[in-house]
Amino acid sequence: MTDTRPDSLAGLLGGRRGALDASLPPLAFALGWVASGQSIAVGAAVAVVSGVVIGVVRLLRGERPRAVLVSVALVVVAAYIALQTGRAEDFFLLQIFVNAASALAWAASIVVRWPFLGVVVGLVTGQKFRWRADPDLMRAYRVASWAWVGQYVLRVVVFGALWVAGQVVVLGVMRAILTWPLQAVCIAVSWWLIRRTLPADHPGLRHPRVPVTTPPPTRP
């Protein structure tokens, strides 16, 4: 039987718990830095410990070890950068570069007609890349992917300005605010864009409409 239940982008992508987990180590760094009298070493240690604890909890929840190791490694690298430069705000420097690279990658994916939003949703729904043969879904995913580009650009602007100003505590707070809350807004906006772009009679994200090609007539 064909699944005709309406999908929502939030339901398909999820990720709230992971996004919340990712915002805790930077906040822990800022709090540890303040509580210790602006000691980068203490702030880095608190961030790494919190990252490891969160990683263990995620493993116990059954998440993929590789994803957990990557998230812990990012915390360790961020702490190492701050310790090497002696500037507490440099703990957030890696996040600025990651978001800048993400913005460029998402924009490039739209230009080359492989919008990452379509790639992710296609894999989640089991459709893989069949959506690329559907002109309506291709257009909807390309339009909606710009919301994700905007999300990363906003982070770069905000984090970059606070980094230049050396606002370590505010960076920690904004890192939390601009993680899951911003991602939730981005998902909602991109879902709205998809629904506005798709024709009213389109069967939905799980059901790409692949044009039927008529074979050429055979010669007698």
Buried (B, 14 or more C-beta within 10 A) or exposed (E): EEEEEEBEBBEBBEEBEBBBBBBBBBBBBBBBBBEBEEBBEBBBBBBBBBBBBBBEEBBEEEBEEEEBEEBBEBBBEBBBBBBEEEBBBBBBBBBBEBBBEBBEEBBEBBEEEBBBBBBBBBEBBEBEEBBBEBEBBBBBBBBBBBBBBBBBBBBBEBBBEBBEEEBBBBBBBBBBEBBBBBBBBBBBBBBEBBBEBBEEEBEBBBBBBEEEEEEEEEEE
